[in-house]
Structure formats: structure tokens, C-alpha cells
């Protein structure tokens, strides 16, 4: 018989250090996890990650690096993570049966997994990602069918709830030129609606409405198991996804000066291609204090070490262009424009209090609001509301086919440098809001 699980209360930094088995609380299985933004938000809401699936080794290492109970020499590192989801959906479900046995050893019986989440790779659904994939028909991209594998795993594990998330472009994506607009989304909905014993709803959420300094729209499809739904969920058409997703926060998204202002280093010897290795200023805003809360629970002070604050070395011409943009509010003279010029100057404060940006996989999309440079990895991570203690593995950045692949030549693998891992992630505070809402639904249902 599985042992009774108890809840964990307290700061997430403490939760991430506890060995599995010591009062696990509500648990989540994270598929296509990336570097862990969605899981981290769920963990901040009180869930505990017990299994991670991620194909890219750098992103998976980032995920495991920040969760000591899944690494640090423990056999859990090999037992409770995988690279290719196909390992769970082939060989007559042998791997899934191994997982059930492993979960039982943690006191988690059949049907007791609280949540399965997943965001299958979206390069074929995103307009930008599709262009960088050399425009083959979407049905030819293997990653565009991974939602079917996710639905299979859910059907086998029978969690109390599940969450599928993806880019807004999925809503209008077609399998091929000339196809019906939105036909891929229809297949996705059908796949999850066909899982026996669940009710499903979906909605488009914007991260800026949940305390994230971005607009960043994401499509969320939620499933709730019938026995949990019948206990304490009444569909309400006046609520988002009939009440299965959280309502927007009353507080507006923080301004970028409040998000990044304490990281501004006035020493040009550092920010012109160097490194800032310690906090240049004390934390002054609520969001800065959130970012600077250490694993120990203490707040990082001015002069304490900071990581991932390494700057890109620009040419004198680029520095000059960025300085002109800061003086004009983003404009540059015609002679400095290039065919691919699309960089935007970040505002210190949002106009009308609403974010107007979405962080992508390209760090050179945006220019810092007060210094003529692009953002560092640490600043990029703050846009996605990763706390400063969170670390990332792999290269800082890369380009060409190493990042985009080339499906026409059969090159589907892509490098995921740090900027890309962060840009692909679900914003942590958006995930936290969803996780807190799910916990109430699950607890009420029980």
C-alpha cells in the first residue's frame, strides 16, 4: 500500500532541496519540460516535480541542476527523468510500467498523480519558428505530432488534472500551405478530448496579466478528471476556461525599471563586453526582492555575487546605433537601417501600464533602456521571472542551423543555448498562478 503523503509548506528554495519521500505533497509530471520554468512556478505554488522529460541535454541539465533531489549522485537522476518521450509511448509501455513501480515506491499509487503538464516543441506552430525551419510543410516536422504522445501518457497515468500549453500561433496553424486555418489546433483538441474520463477547457492567457513583465500570450488547454470535477467544480461561463484557469491579477505587470534597475552597472569597463559579478545596487522594489531571494531564504545584498550577468561585446558602430535609439526613443537614421533591422528599445515604464514585449529565443531583439547594449542572460531570465538563484547550462547563444535546424536536409535537432532555453520557457509567475489555482481545484475535489 502506498504511504500517506503530507504537504510541504515554506519557501520553494527549501522544497527543492528536500529528498523525495519526505512529505512530497501534490506532485507533477513535467513533459517537454525545457529548463524548468513551468515546473518552477508549479513548485512555488506547492507542487513537487517527480518526473521530467526533456530531449535537449542542456535544457534537461538546467532543470536537474536546480533540483538537488533529482541529481547530486542520486539514482533518482536516472529513474525519474528521460530524454525522448517516445521511450514512454513505445515498447508496449514498459517504461511507463517502470515509472508506476517507481512512483509506488514514493507512496504515489495509481491515479494519485496530481498533475501532468507539457508544452511540446512549438517551432512548427510559431510563425517565427516556422520561418526559421526553412518552410517545409508542418505535417513533415516530427515535433508537430508530439501532442499525441502527451495525450497517450496522460491516458495511462490518469492524473487528477493535466495542462497542455503552447504558443498562440497554434490556434491558426495549418498542416500545409492551402490547408484550413486552425486545423492543427482542432487535431490537438480532439486528441485531448478523446482521453477517457476527463472534461477539457482552454483559453488564451497573457502573462502580463499575472505579474510577468511581458505580454506573452500562451494557449492553455486544461483537463480535469471527472471524479475531481464532480466534487467541487461547476463550470462558469463568466470565468476563464469555465473556472479551470485563474482570473487575471489585479496588480499590473511590473515596469522594467523595477525589474532590471538594480542590475544596472555604471562601470563601462564591465558592461562594454565584460562581466558584472556582484550586485551593483540594493533591491528597492518588491519584484527585485523576489528575484534576489537566495536558496537559503536570505536576500542578496549590494556586493553579493550574481551569476549570468555577462555582456555581449558590440562594435563601436553598434554602440553608436544603440545610443541614437536611446536618444530618439527607438528610431535610427535611414543610413543606419539594415534590411533585417527589427530591434526595439525597451521602455523603462510601460505605456498605460501594459507590457508590449514578448521575450523570444533571440537576445538581440531588444536594447536596454539605459545602456547601449542587449540584455544579459540574467536580465533575460528576469523577463521570464526566474529568480536569480536559478542557473542555466550550455552555451550563452548560438546561431544559424545550430539553433534553427534545417528540416529540408533532415536536420531536426537544434541547439538550445541559455537565451533560447529561457525564451522558450513558460514564465514562472504565470505558472505559479496556474498552479495555485489547480491546487485549490484538486484540494476541493478531494
C-alpha positions, -999 to +999 in steps of 0.1 A: +000+000+000+013+035-008+023+056+022+002+087+031+017+118+016+019+151+035+021+186+023+052+208+022+048+244+034+075+270+032+098+287+006+104+269-027+141+271-021+137+247+008+114+224-012+139+220-040+165+206-015+143+180+002+148+144-009+118+128-025+098+108+000+100+133+029+065+147+027+060+151-010+027+169-012+009+173-046+030+160-074+036+169-110+050+151-140+065+175-165+068+165-202+088+186-227+100+205-196+127+227-211+148+243-185+120+242-159+100+274-159+066+258-158+078+233-131+093+261-110+061+280-110+042+249-100+067+243-073+063+278-060+026+270-058+033+239-037+035+211-062+065+188-063+081+177-096+087+139-096+094+132-132+109+153-160+110+146-197+132+168-220+150+159-252+177+186-252+206+177-228+215+213-219+179+222-210+175+189-191+207+196-172+194+231-164+163+215-150+182+189-129+209+214-117+182+234-099+166+204-082+190+186-060+167+158-051+167+147-088+205+148-091+236+150-070+246+114-074+211+100-065+197+072-085+166+093-089+185+112-117+182+082-140+150+067-127+128+098-128+139+117-160+140+108-197+151+125-229+128+113-256+091+110-248+089+081-273+106+060-245+072+063-227+050+055-257+068+026-273+077-010-264+042-018-251+045+007-223+074-010-205+089+024-194+055+036-181+052+004-160+087+010-146+075+045-137+044+032-119+066+010-098+089+039-090+060+061-081+046+035-058+079+034-040+074+071-033+040+064-019+022+075-050-004+049-061-023+046-094-044+076-101-027+096-074-005+118-096-020+152-092-009+169-124+008+162-158+020+192-177+036+196-211+045+221-238+056+201-269+082+219-291+065+247-309+089+257-338+064+244-363+034+263-348+052+296-342+053+320-372+089+329-364+100+293-357+084+281-389+103+307-410+135+296-393+126+260-401+130+266-439+093+265-445+086+228-450+051+216-446+042+214-409+030+178-411+066+168-421+080+182-388+081+153-363+078+177-333+044+188-345+028+154-336+042+151-301+009+163-286-004+128-294+024+112-273+015+135-244-022+125-247-012+089-245+009+093-214-020+112-197-044+084-206-021+059-190-011+078-158-047+091-152-037+123-133-062+143-114-056+172-139-034+179-169-022+211-187-011+214-223+004+248-232+018+262-264+022+293-285-007+315-297+003+306-333-011+271-327-046+285-329-042+294-366-015+269-378-021+247-408-006+214-418+004+227-452+000+257-475-036+259-486-049+240-456-076+251-433-067+278-408-066+263-373-067+227-385-037+217-362-054+231-332-085+211-340-065+179-340-049+189-307-083+195-290-096+162-304-066+143-291-071+155-255-109+154-255-106+117-265-088+108-232-115+089-213-128+103-180-119+140-184-135+173-191-114+198-210-114+235-214-090+260-230-082+297-230-055+322-242-037+337-213-014+367-214+015+366-190+014+403-183-020+399-166-003+376-140+026+397-128+050+390-156+068+419-174+058+407-208+027+404-230+035+368-240+002+351-250+001+313-244-027+289-252-036+267-223-057+235-225-068+220-192-082+187-183-098+177-150-107+141-141-144+135-137-143+124-101-124+155-091-147+178-112-179+163-097-168+170-062-163+208-064-162+223-099-192+239-115-185+253-150-190+290-150-190+307-185-182+340-169-148+327-157-117+319-178-120+284-192-152+280-172-132+284-140-104+259-147-078+286-152-071+316-129-085+350-133-061+379-141-043+396-112-054+430-100-019+442-099-004+453-132+028+439-146+059+455-131+078+482-151+112+472-165+130+498-143+116+479-113+125+445-128+161+453-140+171+486-123+192+470-096+213+452-122+225+484-139+263+486-136+276+521-143+312+509-149+316+509-187+346+486-183+321+459-171+291+465-194+311+470-226+318+434-231+328+424-196+311+409-166+293+422-136+300+396-108+282+413-079+250+432-073+257+469-081+228+482-061+204+471-033+170+458-041+144+485-039+112+471-055+091+441-045+099+422-077+136+428-072+134+413-037+116+383-052+145+378-077+172+382-051+158+358-025+186+332-021+182+294-018+188+299+020+159+324+021+182+354+027+180+385+005+211+391-017+226+425-008+247+450-027+281+434-034+269+398-031+278+376-060+255+374-091+258+350-120+250+351-157+255+389-159+280+387-188+277+413-215+279+410-253+309+429-269+294+452-295+313+470-322+317+508-320+291+512-348+265+491-329+271+510-296+266+542-316+234+529-331+220+519-297+229+553-282+210+570-310+180+548-303+180+558-267+181+594-276+153+592-301+131+567-283+140+538-306+144+554-340+176+554-361+185+574-392+178+557-426+215+552-434+219+530-403+190+508-411+195+473-424+171+450-442+167+428-411+168+456-385+140+449-360+155+458-326+133+476-302+143+499-273+129+487-240+109+513-221+116+520-185+079+521-178+050+506-198+027+529-216-008+526-199+007+500-175+006+472-201+037+452-213+043+455-251+071+429-255+074+391-257+109+376-250+119+352-277+150+330-283+170+359-297+188+381-272+194+409-298+157+416-302+158+443-275+181+471-265+185+480-228+165+511-217+195+530-202+227+514-217+235+509-254+236+471-253+214+440-254+203+422-223+224+396-204+213+361-196+204+371-161+183+401-173+167+378-199+158+353-172+142+381-151+119+389-180+106+353-176+105+358-138+132+332-130+148+341-096+185+349-096+195+317-079+183+297-109+212+285-130+214+275-167+236+250-185+251+252-220+263+280-243+252+316-239+240+318-275+244+302-310+231+308-345+223+295-380+213+259-384+227+251-350+197+270-335+171+267-363+178+233-378+171+226-414+142+201-419+147+202-457+180+185-451+167+162-423+183+183-396+157+184-369+180+188-339+185+222-325+210+236-300+194+252-270+217+279-256+208+297-224+190+326-241+169+301-261+161+279-231+149+310-212+129+324-242+112+290-247+101+287-210+067+294-195+071+325-173+075+313-138+049+336-122+023+327-148+029+291-140+027+299-102-007+315-107-020+285-126-005+261-101-021+278-071-055+277-089-050+239-097-042+232-061-075+247-049-094+226-075-077+194-066-080+200-028-116+209-031-122+179-053-107+156-027 
